[in-house]
Amino acid sequence: MRGRGAEVRAVDNVSFAIEAGETLGLVGESGCGKSTVARCVLRLVEPTSGAVRFGQQDIVGLDRRALRHMRPVMQMVFQDPTAALNPRLTVRQMIEEPLRLHTSLTVAERREQVADMLAAVGLGAELASRYAHELSGGQKQRVNIARAMVTRPQFVVLDEPTSALDVSLRSRIILLLEKLREDLGLSYLFISHDIATVKYLARRVAVMYLGTIVEQAPTRELFAGPRHPYTRALLSAVPIPDPDAHRERFVLSGEVPSPIATPSGCPLRTRCPLAQSACATPPPLREIAPDHWVACHMA
């Protein structure tokens, strides 16, 4: 991305794989590139290079017609449930719209699937005729989830689906998403700032900093022994629910650098207390244990 003569690499050399039926958590500070990754994966933003493979198909090379055929199997639940809903349509019309665009079902068959999906996400049939402004925040997000799931996709991007909800609703939505994953055999890319939610929902976690993935590992292994300094700092900042418990903090110095002028070498080296002269060279993402990848010279 370019602006005022400067080039910004919003996402740089990011690579990961998600298996069938798996949830990969993607975490990092605001502005690190998580949502850009999500939109590139679905080609809502055109990547300038690289590949995005769904099975054996590289969707980056698809024309508009071929890409449209991929939409029913690759869906997204957006962060803001209100902004994602069309205020002019009823709940039934919003959930039915993907079926009308991407299937040859009859009106009766579409209505039946909408009713089934409303029940699947825990909404009563009486809500079908309501508009978005008549729904609570939790109901709006359930409608968004129903709309994403109604075409029976294989892969769904969840872009911070609970961040706009209060605490009492978050756990219900997370439990719903996990149930749908099991019932429908879905794969998720789950983007969140909520580390505790990622720990519960994801089987593997990728950690991003300034547009790059700095660590990727199975969830239990990552939380038990983070190897990258940035991951250590993130996890050590998570509050402990026990007031008598104590955790040693791993603190980074300074502020996050501007993406227009990222440090040479390791992007964390200007803030990292472990930085040495070797960090002036960009660290490769290397496998230090089975399926545990770290981009750090000191790991």
Sequence and secondary structure as in RCSB ss.txt:
>XXXX:A:sequence
MRGRGAEVRAVDNVSFAIEAGETLGLVGESGCGKSTVARCVLRLVEPTSGAVRFGQQDIVGLDRRALRHMRPVMQ
MVFQDPTAALNPRLTVRQMIEEPLRLHTSLTVAERREQVADMLAAVGLGAELASRYAHELSGGQKQRVNIARAMV
TRPQFVVLDEPTSALDVSLRSRIILLLEKLREDLGLSYLFISHDIATVKYLARRVAVMYLGTIVEQAPTRELFAG
PRHPYTRALLSAVPIPDPDAHRERFVLSGEVPSPIATPSGCPLRTRCPLAQSACATPPPLREIAPDHWVACHMA
>XXXX:A:secstr
 EETTEE  SS S      TT EEEEE  TTSSHHHHHHHHTTSS  SSS  EETTEEGGG  HHHHHHHGGGEE
EE S TTTTS TTSBHHHHHHHHHHHH    HHHHHHHHHHHHHHTT  GGGGG BGGGS HHHHHHHHHHHHHT
T  SEEEEESTTTTS HHHHHHHHHHHHHHHHHHT EEEEE S HHHHHHH SEEEEEETTEEEEEEEHHHHHH 
  SHHHHHHHHTS  S TT         S    TTS  SSSTTTTT TT  GGGGS    EEEETTEEE  TT 
